[in-house]
Amino acid sequence: MSSRNFRVNRQIRIPQVRLIDEKGEQVGIVSTDDARRRAEEAGLDLVEVSPTAEPPVCRILDFGKFKYEQRKKEKGGSKGHAGGLKELRVRPMIDKHDLDYRIKQGRGFLEEGHKVQVVCVFRGRQMDHPEHGHRVMAEVAEALGDLSKIESPPKLLGKRMTMLLAHK
């Protein structure tokens, strides 16, 4: 149910509701006017949270805050949760130090439980030598081999070569 579908205060037109007060405690079945009055006294809103129940369930709460929480819930978890996909970008002619740094980042991502997509981007004439990209991919796979397994081997699609690593 999206945050736009909740009936609030005067939009609730049924004679009786099951009320939950601002502390989250069940008050019981009361008249809608009584519930609305209680909400006004608390300086909050009366929100119909379960319209299909018999009688409908209403809560006394701050509707703005409630809508915000609902929107956050609908969007789902943030990117910080383990199990997400992280990307490591490398180049076919990447410097040794830069590659070591990317591998270190990849190790961190894998330890947190993320999958790591290694992307090797080719530019211009580098496309004539895909073996350089394969070499870099093999180096990354070997360096992270102790704590990862190759979920999908290196594939060349256009100017990008991708490989997916997952935690062992």
C-alpha positions in Angstrom: 0.0 0.0 0.0 1.6 3.3 -1.0 1.6 6.3 1.2 -1.0 8.1 -0.9 -3.7 5.6 -0.1 -4.1 6.2 3.6 -7.2 8.0 4.8 -6.4 10.7 7.4 -8.5 12.6 9.9 -11.7 13.9 8.2 -11.3 11.4 5.3 -12.3 8.6 7.7 -16.1 8.5 7.4 -17.1 5.2 9.2 -18.9 5.3 12.5 -16.5 3.2 14.6 -12.8 2.3 14.4 -10.4 0.1 16.3 -8.0 2.6 17.8 -4.3 2.4 18.6 -3.0 5.4 20.5 0.2 7.3 20.0 2.1 5.0 22.4 1.2 2.0 20.2 -1.3 0.6 22.8 -4.7 -0.8 21.8 -7.5 1.4 23.0 -10.3 -0.8 21.5 -13.3 0.1 19.4 -14.3 3.7 19.7 -16.4 6.2 17.7 -14.5 7.9 14.9 -15.4 11.3 16.4 -13.9 10.3 19.7 -10.7 8.9 18.0 -10.4 12.1 16.0 -10.7 14.2 19.1 -8.0 12.2 20.9 -5.7 12.7 18.0 -6.3 16.5 18.0 -5.6 16.6 21.7 -2.3 14.8 21.2 -1.5 17.2 18.3 -1.2 14.3 15.9 -3.2 12.8 13.1 -5.7 9.9 13.0 -4.6 7.5 10.2 -6.4 4.5 8.9 -3.7 1.9 8.7 -5.8 -1.2 8.0 -9.0 -0.3 6.1 -9.9 -3.9 5.3 -10.2 -5.0 9.0 -13.6 -5.1 10.7 -13.8 -2.4 12.1 -11.0 -0.6 10.3 -7.8 0.0 12.4 -6.7 3.6 13.0 -3.6 4.9 14.7 -2.8 8.2 16.3 0.5 9.3 14.8 2.4 12.1 13.0 1.2 11.5 9.4 4.2 13.4 7.8 6.7 11.2 9.7 4.6 8.1 8.8 4.5 8.9 5.1 8.3 9.4 5.2 8.8 6.0 6.9 6.5 4.3 4.3 8.4 5.9 1.4 11.7 4.7 2.9 10.2 1.2 3.3 8.9 1.1 -0.3 12.3 2.2 -1.7 13.8 -0.8 -0.1 17.2 -1.3 1.6 20.0 1.1 1.0 23.1 0.1 -1.1 25.0 -0.5 2.1 23.5 -4.0 2.7 25.6 -7.1 2.2 24.8 -9.1 -0.9 24.8 -6.2 -3.2 26.8 -5.8 -6.4 30.0 -3.7 -6.4 31.9 -2.8 -9.5 35.7 -2.7 -10.0 36.8 -0.9 -13.1 40.1 -1.7 -14.7 41.8 -1.0 -18.0 43.7 -3.4 -20.3 47.0 -1.5 -19.7 46.5 -0.7 -16.0 49.5 0.2 -13.9 50.7 -2.4 -11.4 50.0 -0.1 -8.4 46.5 0.8 -9.6 45.6 -2.8 -10.2 46.9 -3.7 -6.6 44.7 -0.9 -5.2 41.6 -2.2 -7.2 42.3 -5.7 -5.9 42.5 -4.4 -2.3 39.1 -2.7 -2.8 37.6 -5.9 -4.3 38.9 -7.9 -1.3 37.1 -5.5 1.0 33.8 -5.8 -1.0 34.0 -9.6 -1.0 34.7 -9.7 2.8 31.5 -7.6 3.3 29.6 -10.2 1.4 29.1 -8.3 -1.8 29.5 -9.7 -5.3 32.1 -8.0 -7.4 31.7 -7.3 -11.1 35.1 -6.6 -12.6 34.8 -4.4 -15.7 37.6 -3.9 -18.1 37.0 -0.9 -20.4 38.8 -0.8 -23.8 39.4 2.5 -25.7 40.4 3.0 -29.3 43.1 0.6 -30.5 43.1 -1.4 -27.3 40.2 -3.3 -28.9 42.8 -4.9 -31.3 44.4 -6.7 -28.2 41.7 -8.3 -26.1 44.4 -10.6 -24.6 45.5 -7.7 -22.5 42.0 -7.5 -20.9 42.0 -11.3 -20.4 45.4 -11.0 -18.7 44.2 -8.3 -16.3 41.0 -10.3 -15.5 43.1 -13.4 -14.8 45.3 -11.4 -12.5 42.3 -10.1 -10.5 40.7 -13.6 -10.4 44.0 -15.1 -9.2 44.6 -12.4 -6.5 41.1 -12.7 -5.1 40.9 -16.5 -5.6 41.5 -17.3 -1.9 38.1 -15.8 -0.9 36.1 -15.7 -4.2 34.9 -17.9 -7.0 34.2 -16.9 -10.5 30.5 -16.8 -11.0 30.7 -15.8 -14.7 34.0 -15.9 -16.6 35.3 -12.9 -18.5 33.1 -12.0 -21.5 33.7 -9.3 -24.1 30.6 -7.3 -25.0 31.4 -4.3 -27.2 34.1 -2.3 -25.5 33.6 -3.8 -22.1 34.9 -7.1 -20.7 33.0 -8.3 -17.6 33.6 -11.0 -15.0 31.5 -11.7 -11.9 33.1 -12.8 -8.6 31.2 -14.1 -5.6 32.3 -14.8 -2.1 33.2 -18.4 -1.5 
